[in-house]
Amino acid sequence: MKSALAPSFWFPFMVLCILAGLSFWLEQAAEVPLQQEPGKPRHEPDTLADTFILYRHDANGRLQYKLAAPHMEHYPDDDSTRVTRPSLIQFRPDGPQMILEGETALVTEQGKRVFVQDNVVVTRTAFGKRKAMKVETTELTILPEEGIAFNQNPVHISEGSSWMAGVGLKADNNKGIFQLQSRVRAKYVNPPKE
């Protein structure tokens, strides 16, 4: 059973925020200078960073993104970057914060593919009358340039007492489409009227 939700549903917006943040992250990672010795490189890091925080501000000086992690390693042989326990926060003056966390993230193909792995949690903080929303899964592959995120793993989404769960996630930000691929179950609790 497939579940496709209308483009106005919240998940495409969330994926857009994550993709925008990851684009920033990749831009920063690409600025790390490569120092490669002659000969065939081994899969050993050439750049290490501990307890780092990167900030990005807009043209008016407002904070847009914050990426924090306890450890980062860059590998010159395949031009990959591994980040331990990344926490990427998007700040918006007119909306909730979006937070992407995982145990590890691997950036490959010159930033064209990002794998966030193990205990992946995407959180939209509460705002207005909306409760905080949380998306939980075991891994998420993101293609920032294409605006696509996907996996083949169980996904659980909750907002207050409402939830949706399934296996296999496909999100296309360009088309505004979000799908759970199979075994979809959901419970919707109508919020109390004021």
FENKA-V276901 format. One record per run of one state. SS is the DSSP state (hx for helix, st for strand, lp for the rest). FROM is the first residue (numbers start at 0). TO is the last residue. Records with the same first field share a line. If there is no record, write none. Layout:
SS: FROM-TO, FROM-TO
This chain:
lp: 0-1, 4-8, 30-43, 57-61, 75-78, 84-85, 90-96, 101-102, 111-111, 124-125, 127-128, 130-131, 143-146, 159-160, 172-175, 187-193
st: 2-3, 44-56, 62-74, 79-83, 86-89, 97-100, 103-107, 112-123, 126-126, 129-129, 132-142, 147-158, 161-171, 176-186
hx: 9-29, 108-110
